[in-house]
Amino acid sequence: MYFLWIFLIVVMVHLYLPDFLWENNNRYSLASLFLITNQMVIHDQADYFNEFFSSSSSMNAFLHLWSLSLEMQFYLLVPFIFLGLQFLKNDYLKLLTVVLITVMGFIGFAMILDKFAFNFLFLRLWQFSAGFIALFSMKINSSELPNKSPAEKIEAVEEKKFKCPFNKEDLVIIALSILALCLMPNKIPLLILRPLVTLSTALIIGCQTEKLQPGKGNVSIMMIGNSYILNFVDQIEESFNMNYSEFRYISIIASYGTFSSSWKISEQALEISKKQVELYKPDVLFIVPRYMQNIKDPIQKNDGLLEEMNKNIEFYEKFVKRIYILDALPEYSENFFTMFLHYLITRPEDMELLHLNKKKADLDMKNVRKRLRNIKCTKCELFDLSHLFVENDKYLTFDREKMLAYVDNSVHLTTAGVAPCDPIFKNITKGILNKF
């Protein structure tokens, strides 16, 4: 895709630039194609007769690609950096090494001619290595609680937090305040501002933690499916109130958990999901997909898709104790949120037209529901959310009182759409905790 993009730019430049400007753009187009635009800039800046061509005021259509070349050169270099770091015995030594690279690299950057240093990869490496500091800091933090029970882990985390004068939220606020210096009207010297911004960004990255913390219960949870998982993962996790030992989820495009579609990527997603279940052997498995494509097809006498679903469910039953499968939800329109806003602003009297016809929506998902109810599974339970949105002969698509849409433009539920589902998940959680 990168090379196609460069080729198209070359063609456009050749067609629309005057002949006398083409020779220089030709040079830079080739440099961009081979990811060395930054080196070409360095070369031209040192040449009295070519210096103008590297200036931002020149008619150079490829000059802006210096940053992309620098980035791609780093991607080519970084595997060798990580290979070298593997010779160090532990993450503390690796952290110390990347800190030294960052500090010494910045000193070199500050001491050498800025035009050269700005475009030379090895003198910009200190900014990339600041990201390594965040990486190894996170690895050290995540490995400080090995082989402990969930209760011990929480106690250790709480003890650690007590000793630290600042929590992560405080550090993030400090880092964001530093980043806000970029908006100040008074100009700050770049040799001061650039390292502050780089290290603040690394601090924000390093402060991010796993959203789902180690629990204090004895039941392990896993969720598999496509992006629909992201609708409910927070809500399901919160409904357990930390009463789990592990909480994992894997969201993959075209992943339906029990079957694969005609997409090649769907087959791969299914295999990945199965391997994850086999690897972690969760006590409870949630299968939460948005149902699309072939599961809506008419059911045949010896339905191949149903056989595939039964086969995959049988596989999951070898490793888990309980399986909860999301039932069919109404098929909402893509770009619904845009339509919702359009009606809200220009046609507020017609807002009710946005609700779905229940009979038509149920007919559309009829075969999905039939297949799900014909699954052979002794450990499975379907959970239906669609009835939460029913009113007479409609599926509601927005909250009338708050005027909030239940669906976004990508056909996922919004926060307002997920909220009515809370009692269902609390009921499921209560049943799980009572059994385990």
For each residue, the residues with C-beta under 8 A, 3 or more apart:
1: 4 5
2: 5 6 72
3: 6 7 33
4: 1 7 8
5: 1 2 8 9
6: 2 3 9 10 29 32 33 65
7: 3 4 10 11
8: 4 5 11 12
9: 5 6 12 13 29 32 61 62
10: 6 7 13 14 26 29
11: 7 8 14 15
12: 8 9 15 16 61
13: 9 10 16 17 22 25 29 61 62
14: 10 11 17 22
15: 11 12
16: 12 13
17: 13 14 21 22 25 59 61
18: 21 22
19: 22
20: 23
21: 17 18 24 25 59
22: 13 14 17 18 19 25 26
23: 20 26 27
24: 21 27 28 53 58 60
25: 13 17 21 22 28 29 59 60 61 62
26: 10 22 23 29 30
27: 23 24 30 31 40 53
28: 24 25 31 32 37 40 53 60 61 62 63 65
29: 6 9 10 13 25 26 32 33 61 62
30: 26 27 33 34
31: 27 28 34 36 37 39 40 62 69
32: 6 9 28 29 35 37 62 65 68 69
33: 3 6 29 30
34: 30 31
35: 32 68 69 72 73 76
36: 31 39 40 69 73
37: 28 31 32 40 41 62 63 65 66 68 69
38: 41 42 66 67 69 70 73 119 120 121
39: 31 36 42 43 69 119
40: 27 28 31 36 37 43 44 54
41: 37 38 44 45 54 63 66 119
42: 38 39 45 46 115 116 119 120
43: 39 40 46 47 50
44: 40 41 47 50 51 53 54
45: 41 42 51 54 115 116 119
46: 42 43 51 116
47: 43 44 50 51
48: 51
49:
50: 43 44 47 53 54
51: 44 45 46 47 48 54 55
52: 55 58
53: 24 27 28 44 50 58 60
54: 40 41 44 45 50 51 58 60 63
55: 51 52 58
56: 63
57:
58: 24 52 53 54 55 63
59: 17 21 25
60: 24 25 28 53 54 63
61: 9 12 13 17 25 28 29
62: 9 13 25 28 29 31 32 37 65
63: 28 37 41 54 56 58 60 66
64: 67
65: 6 28 32 37 62 68 69
66: 37 38 41 63 69 70 119
67: 38 64 70 71
68: 32 35 37 65 71 72
69: 31 32 35 36 37 38 39 65 66 72 73
70: 38 66 67 73 74 119 121 124
71: 67 68 74 75
72: 2 35 68 69 75 76
73: 35 36 38 69 70 76 77 121
74: 70 71 77 78 121 125 128
75: 71 72 78
76: 35 72 73 79
77: 73 74 80 81 121 125
78: 74 75 81 82 128
79: 76 82 83
80: 77 83 84
81: 77 78 84 85 132
82: 78 79 85 86
83: 79 80 86
84: 80 81 87
85: 81 82 88 94 97 98
86: 82 83
87: 84
88: 85 93 94 97
89: 93
90: 93 94
91: 94 95 136 139 140 143
92: 95 96 140
93: 88 89 90 96 97
94: 85 88 90 91 97 98 132 136
95: 91 92 98 99 133 136 137 140
96: 92 93 99 100
97: 85 88 93 94 100 101
98: 85 94 95 101 102 129 132 133 136
99: 95 96 102 103 133
100: 96 97 103 104
101: 97 98 104 105 125 126 129 132
102: 98 99 105 106 126 129 130 132 133
103: 99 100 106 107 126
104: 100 101 107 108 126
105: 101 102 108 109 122 123 124 125 126 127 129
106: 102 103 109 110 126 195
107: 103 104 110 111
108: 104 105 111 112 117 123 126
109: 105 106 112 117 123 124 126
110: 106 107 117 191
111: 107 108
112: 108 109 116 117 123
113: 116 117
114: 117 118
115: 42 45 118 119
116: 42 45 46 112 113 119 120 123
117: 108 109 110 112 113 114 120 123 124
118: 114 115 123 124
119: 38 39 41 42 45 66 70 115 116
120: 38 42 116 117 123 124
121: 38 70 73 74 77 124 125
122: 105 125
123: 105 108 109 112 116 117 118 120 126
124: 70 105 109 117 118 120 121 127 128
125: 74 77 101 105 121 122 128 129
126: 101 102 103 104 105 106 108 109 123 129 130 198
127: 105 124 130 194 198
128: 74 78 124 125 131 132
129: 98 101 102 105 125 126 132 133
130: 102 126 127 133 134 198 199 201 202
131: 128 134 135 202 205
132: 81 94 98 101 102 128 129 135 136
133: 95 98 99 102 129 130 136 137 202 206
134: 130 131 137 138 202 203 205 206
135: 131 132 138 139 206
136: 91 94 95 98 132 133 139 140
137: 95 133 134 140 141 206
138: 134 135 141 142 205 206 208
139: 91 135 136 142 143
140: 91 92 95 136 137 143 144
141: 137 138 144 209
142: 138 139 145 210
143: 91 139 140 146
144: 140 141 156 160
145: 142 148 152 153 156 157 214
146: 143
147:
148: 145 152 153 156
149: 152 153
150: 153 154 214 215 216 217 218 245
151: 154 155 216
152: 145 148 149 155 156
153: 145 148 149 150 156 157 214
154: 150 151 157 158 213 214 216 242
155: 151 152 158 159
156: 144 145 148 152 153 159 160
157: 145 153 154 160 161 213 214
158: 154 155 161 162
159: 155 156 162 163
160: 144 156 157 163 164
161: 157 158 164 167
162: 158 159
163: 159 160
164: 160 161 167
165:
166: 170 171 174
167: 161 164 170 171
168: 171 172 207 209
169: 172 173
170: 166 167 173 174
171: 166 167 168 174 175 203 207
172: 168 169 175 176 203 204 207
173: 169 170 176 177
174: 166 170 171 177 178 200 203
175: 171 172 178 179 200 201 203 204 207
176: 172 173 179 180 200 204
177: 173 174 180 181
178: 174 175 181 196 197 200
179: 175 176 182 197 200 201
180: 176 177 183 184
181: 177 178 184 188 193 196 197
182: 179 193 197
183: 180
184: 180 181 188
185:
186:
187:
188: 181 184 192 193
189: 192 193
190: 193 194
191: 110 194 195
192: 188 189 195 196
193: 181 182 188 189 190 196 197
194: 127 190 191 197 198
195: 106 191 192 198 199
196: 178 181 192 193 199 200
197: 178 179 181 182 193 194 200 201
198: 126 127 130 194 195 201 202
199: 130 195 196 202 203
200: 174 175 176 178 179 196 197 203 204
201: 130 175 179 197 198 204 205
202: 130 131 133 134 198 199 205 206
203: 134 171 172 174 175 199 200 206 207
204: 172 175 176 200 201 207 208
205: 131 134 138 201 202 208
206: 133 134 135 137 138 202 203
207: 168 171 172 175 203 204
208: 138 204 205
209: 141 168 213
210: 142 213
211: 234 237
212: 233 237 247 248 249
213: 154 157 209 210 242
214: 145 150 153 154 157 245 246
215: 150 240 242 243 244 245 246 247
216: 150 151 154 242 243
217: 150 240 242 243 244 245 433 436
218: 150 245 436
219: 243 244 245 283 284 432 433 436
220: 244 245 246 247 248 280 281 282 283 284
221: 236 237 240 244 246 247 248 282 283 284 286
222: 247 248 249 250 276 277 280 282 284 285 286 320
223: 229 232 233 236 248 249 250 251 285 286 287 288
224: 229 249 250 255 257 273 276 277 285 286 287 288
225: 228 229 251 255 256 257 286 287 288 289 290 326
226: 229 251 252 253 254 255 256 269 289 290
227: 230 251 253 290 410 412
228: 225 231 232 288 289 290 326 412
229: 223 224 225 226 232 233 249 250 251 288
230: 227 233 251 412
231: 228 288 412 413 417 418
232: 223 228 229 235 236 288 418 421 425
233: 212 223 229 230 236 237 249 251
234: 211 237 238
235: 232 238 239 418 421 422 425
236: 221 223 232 233 239 240 286 425 429
237: 211 212 221 233 234 240 247
238: 234 235 241
239: 235 236 422 425 426 428 429
240: 215 217 221 236 237 243 244 247 429 432 433
241: 238
242: 154 213 215 216 217
243: 215 216 217 219 240 429 433
244: 215 217 219 220 221 240 247
245: 150 214 215 217 218 219 220
246: 214 215 220 221 280 282
247: 212 215 220 221 222 237 240 244
248: 212 220 221 222 223 276 280 282
249: 212 222 223 224 229 233
250: 222 223 224 229 255 272 273 276
251: 223 225 226 227 229 230 233 255
252: 226 255 269 272 273
253: 226 227 265 269
254: 226 260 261 263 265 266 269
255: 224 225 226 250 251 252 266 269 270 272 273 289
256: 225 226 259 260 261 266 269 270 289 291 292 295
257: 224 225 270 273 287 288 289 312 325
258: 287 308 309 312 313 325 375
259: 256 270 294 295 305 308 309 312
260: 254 256 263 266 267 269 270 308
261: 254 256 266 292 293 294
262: 266 293 294
263: 254 260 266 267
264: 267 268
265: 253 254 268 269
266: 254 255 256 260 261 262 263 269 270
267: 260 263 264 270 271
268: 264 265 271 272
269: 226 252 253 254 255 256 260 265 266 272 273
270: 255 256 257 259 260 266 267 273 274 312
271: 267 268 274 275
272: 250 252 255 268 269 275 276
273: 224 250 252 255 257 269 270 276 277
274: 270 271 277 278 312 315 316
275: 271 272 278 279
276: 222 224 248 250 272 273 279 280
277: 222 224 273 274 280 281 282 285 315 316 319 320
278: 274 275 281 319
279: 275 276
280: 220 222 246 248 276 277
281: 220 277 278 319 320
282: 220 221 222 246 248 277 285 319 320
283: 219 220 221 320 321 322 436
284: 219 220 221 222 320 321 322 323 324 432 436
285: 222 223 224 277 282 316 320 322 323 324
286: 221 222 223 224 225 236 323 324 325 326
287: 223 224 225 257 258 323 324 325 326
288: 223 224 225 228 229 231 232 257 326
289: 225 226 228 255 256 257 326
290: 225 226 227 228 329 411 412
291: 256 295 296 328 329 365 368
292: 256 261 295 296
293: 261 262 296
294: 259 261 262 297 305
295: 256 259 291 292 305 367 368 371
296: 291 292 293 364 365 367 368
297: 294 305 367
298: 367
299: 303 306 367 370 371
300: 303 304
301:
302: 307
303: 299 300 306 307 371
304: 300 307 308
305: 259 294 295 297 308 309 371
306: 299 303 309 310 371 374 375
307: 302 303 304 310 311
308: 258 259 260 304 305 311 312
309: 258 259 305 306 312 313 371 375
310: 306 307 313 314 375 376 377
311: 307 308 314 315
312: 257 258 259 270 274 308 309 315 316
313: 258 309 310 316 317 323 375 376 377 380
314: 310 311 317 318 376 377
315: 274 277 311 312 318 319
316: 274 277 285 312 313 319 320 323
317: 313 314 320 323 377 378 379
318: 314 315
319: 277 278 281 282 315 316
320: 222 277 281 282 283 284 285 316 317 323 379
321: 283 284 379 436
322: 283 284 285 379 381 432 435
323: 284 285 286 287 313 316 317 320 377 379 380 381
324: 284 285 286 287 380 381 382 383 428
325: 257 258 286 287 372 375 380 381 382 383
326: 225 228 286 287 288 289 329 382 383 385
327: 369 372 382 383 384 385 386
328: 291 365 368 369 372 386
329: 290 291 326 365 385 386
330: 356 361 362 364 365 386 389 395
331: 361 364 365
332: 336 356 397 407 411
333: 336 339 407 411
334: 409 410 411
335: 338 339 409
336: 332 333 339 340 354 397 405 407 408 409 411
337: 340 341 405 407 408 409 414
338: 335 341 342 409
339: 333 335 336 342 343 354
340: 336 337 343 344 354 397 398 405 407
341: 337 338 344 345
342: 338 339 345 346 347
343: 339 340 346 347 348 350 351 353 354
344: 340 341 348 351 403
345: 341 342 348
346: 342 343
347: 342 343 350 351
348: 343 344 345 351
349:
350: 343 347 353
351: 343 344 347 348 354 398
352: 355
353: 343 350
354: 336 339 340 343 351 397 398
355: 352 391 394 395 396 397 398
356: 330 332 360 361 394 395 397
357: 360 361 393 394 395
358: 361 362 390 392 393 394 395
359: 362 363 393
360: 356 357 363 364
361: 330 331 356 357 358 364 365 395
362: 330 358 359 365 366
363: 359 360 366
364: 296 330 331 360 361
365: 291 296 328 329 330 331 361 362 368 369
366: 362 363 369 370
367: 295 296 297 298 299 370 371
368: 291 295 296 328 365 371 372
369: 327 328 365 366 372 373
370: 299 366 367 373 374
371: 295 299 303 305 306 309 367 368 374 375
372: 325 327 328 368 369 375 382
373: 369 370 382
374: 306 370 371
375: 258 306 309 310 313 325 371 372 380
376: 310 313 314
377: 310 313 314 317 323 380
378: 317
379: 317 320 321 322 323
380: 313 323 324 325 375 377
381: 322 323 324 325
382: 324 325 326 327 372 373
383: 324 325 326 327 424 428
384: 327 387
385: 326 327 329 388 389 421 424
386: 327 328 329 330 389 390 395
387: 384 390
388: 385 420 421 424
389: 330 385 386 395 396 397 406 420
390: 358 386 387 394 395 396
391: 355 394 396
392: 358
393: 357 358 359
394: 355 356 357 358 390 391
395: 330 355 356 357 358 361 386 389 390
396: 355 389 390 391 399 400 406
397: 332 336 340 354 355 356 389 405 406 407
398: 340 351 354 355 403 404 405 406 416
399: 396 402 403 404 406 416
400: 396 403
401:
402: 399 416
403: 344 398 399 400
404: 398 399 414 416
405: 336 337 340 397 398 408 414 416 417
406: 389 396 397 398 399 413 414 416 417
407: 332 333 336 337 340 397 411 412 413 414 417
408: 336 337 405 411 412 413 414
409: 334 335 336 337 338
410: 227 334
411: 290 332 333 334 336 407 408
412: 227 228 230 231 290 407 408
413: 231 406 407 408 417 418 421
414: 337 404 405 406 407 408 417 418
415: 418 419
416: 398 399 402 404 405 406 419
417: 231 405 406 407 413 414 420
418: 231 232 235 413 414 415 421 422
419: 415 416 422
420: 388 389 417 423
421: 232 235 385 388 413 418 424 425
422: 235 239 418 419 425 426
423: 420 426 427
424: 383 385 388 421 427 428
425: 232 235 236 239 421 422 428 429
426: 239 422 423 429 430
427: 423 424 430 431
428: 239 324 383 424 425 431 432
429: 236 239 240 243 425 426 432 433
430: 426 427 433 434
431: 427 428 434 435
432: 219 240 284 322 428 429 435 436
433: 217 219 240 243 429 430 436
434: 430 431
435: 322 431 432
436: 217 218 219 283 284 321 432 433
